Structures are given as structure tokens and as C-alpha cells.
């Protein structure tokens, strides 16, 4: 599948089949995504692959409504980064995007759920996830990406959806 086709097919999938995703495939997706560009090639991003149902449900509770896609997700990848890097937020976002594109290429669906600067009942979603997954101090959690085989159909994007007024040439 060409990159353009992958981009057009990538949609947020919130319903997954109850079919496990092979661990080797999840690890391969993680490894390729960590080849994403980063500021000064610092590679501050770490990933936590989670396929344990109980742990996924714990993560879901960290942000009830927004993480509802984890109800049926057989796996998720938590994207975290070393906050000592001044580019951690951008670097982690690029890695997360690579994960989602690699999911499409491999016949999987995914959904990105924000954790960074999100709160539930006045408690940091990041802090809850860090506690659940034993993520060390000095790391920030950007997002949780639910992953699985899609159990819903979504239309493929078409290039005509793009508002060309958002493309500026040489000036705004």
C-alpha cells in the first residue's frame, strides 16, 4: 500500500473485533515508529505496549468518556517521552502518527486518546497512567493509542475534503 493510500484510509476506529493482535506485530509497529524524526535525533520517546485486558481497562478508567474506545481494544500503545528534551511533545506526536499509519498498513485500526494536560475529577490523566504502568519520573505521557482489528467501517478520506484555503503560498 502506498503512503498516500494509507493516509486516506486512516480513520479513528473506536470499535474493535475481539481478536488479539499478535505481539510480534505490535512490537514491529513500535520499532518502526521509533525511527520517526526527532529534534537533534535525540529520540526521547518510549512506548509501552499493553495487551492485558485488565490493564487496558484500568487505563480506560483514567479518562472515562474519552478513552471509551479502549472498551473493545485488544491492545494499546502508550506514548511517553523524556521531558528533558525541549522537543518531546513534537517528537512524541510524530511517533504516535507513525504508529497510526503503520496500523493501517497492517490492516489494523487505531484511535488516539489524549492524556497530556487532560484531567478527570481534578486528577491528571498522565499521572494516573504513569502510576498504572510504572512510568518513571521525568517522562510525560502524550497519548494512548487503542489498536485492534476494526469492527466498524468508515469511509476513506478523499482529497476533495481538504480546504485549499488552508494552504498559503509564500505568505498568509
N, C-alpha and C positions, 0 to 999 in steps of 0.2 A: 504494500500500500504506500503510495507517495505521501509526502508530508502534507501537501495541500488537501488531500482526501481525508487524512487523519484530522486535520484542523476542522474541516467541515462536519465530520462525524462526531466530534467531541461534544457531548451534552452532559449536563448534570443528571446522573442516574440516581434515583432515590429508592428504587425497589430492585432487590436482587434475588436471584434464584438461590435456593438453599443447597448449593453445590459448592464444595470447598474449592478454593483456588490453590493449585499446587505451590508449596513453599518455594520450590526452586524458581518458579516463575516470578513470585513476589520478590525474591532476592535478586533475580536478574533485573527486574524493573528498578529496584532500589540502586543497584550498582550502576546501571546506565544513567539514571537520573543524577547521580552524584558526579557525573562528568560535565554537568552544566557549568557555564561560565560563572566566575565569582570575582569579586574585587581583588585585584592583585593576585589572582589564583590562590586565594587564601583557603578556600574550601572549608568554611566554618560550619557547614550543615551536617547534622547527624540525623539518622532515620530510625524509628522504632517500628518494626513490623509486628502487628498484633493479629493473631488468628484464633486466640482463645475467646470463645463466646462470652464467658463471664466477664473477662477483662474489657471486651468491647462494650458490653452493657454498662459497666462501670464508667467508661469514658463517655458513653451516651448521656448518662445522668449528670455529667459535668455541665452540660448545656442542653437541657431537656428538649425544647422545641426545635432548636436549630440543628441538633445532631440526630433528629428522628430517622434520618437515612441509615443510621447505624443499627436500627432495629433488625434489618434483614441482611446487612452487610456481613459476609463471612470473613472479611479481613479489613484491616485498615492500616494505613501508614501515617505515623505522627511525624511531622516535620519540625525539627528543632534546630537551633543554631547557637553558636557561641556568641554571646552578646559583646564580647571584647572586640569583635570585628565591627567596624563602622558601617559595613555594608551587609550585615547579617540579614536584615529584613528583605532587601532586594535579592540577595543570593538564595535565601530560603524560598522566596516566591518563584524564582526561576526553576529551582529543583522541583517544587510542587507542580508546576506547569508541565515539566518534563514527565513526571510520574503520570499525570492525567493523559498526556499524549501517548505514552508507552502503553497505558492500559488499553486505549482504543486500538492501537496497532496489534495488540494481543487478544482482541475480542472481549475485553473486559469493560465494564462501566465503572465510573467513579463519581464521587461527589466531594467537593471541598467544603469543609466546615471551619470557619474562623475560630481561633482560640485567642490569638494575640489581641490584647486590650478589650476582651469581652468579659462580661461579668454575669453571674447568676446569683440572685439573692445577696448581692453585695460582695460576693466572693469571686476572686479571679479564676476564670476558666483555666488559664495557663497553670496557676498554682495547683488546682485540682488534678490536672493531667500529669503535671510533674510529680506529684505525690503518688498517683496510681502507678506510674511507670518508672519511678525512681530516677527521674532525670536530674542530673546534678545541678547544683547552684552554678550560676554563670551561663546557663543556657536558657533561651527563650523558646516558647512553643508558638509557631506561626499558625499551624492548622492541623486538622485531622482529615485524611482523605479516605472515605469509605470505598472499598473495592470489592467487586464481585461480577458474576455473570448477570447481565441485565435481565430483569423480569418486567420490563416495560419498553415500549417502542417510542422513540422520539424522532421527529422529522430531522433530517440532515439540514444543517445550515446551508444557505445559498449566498453567494457573493452579493447578490442584489440587496441583502439585508443591511449592508454597510452604508452608512450615511456619509457620502463623499464630502459633505461639508466639514467633516471632522479631519479631513486631510488638507493640510496647509502647505503651500509651496513657497519656500524662501522667506515667508513672513506670515503672521497670523491673519 
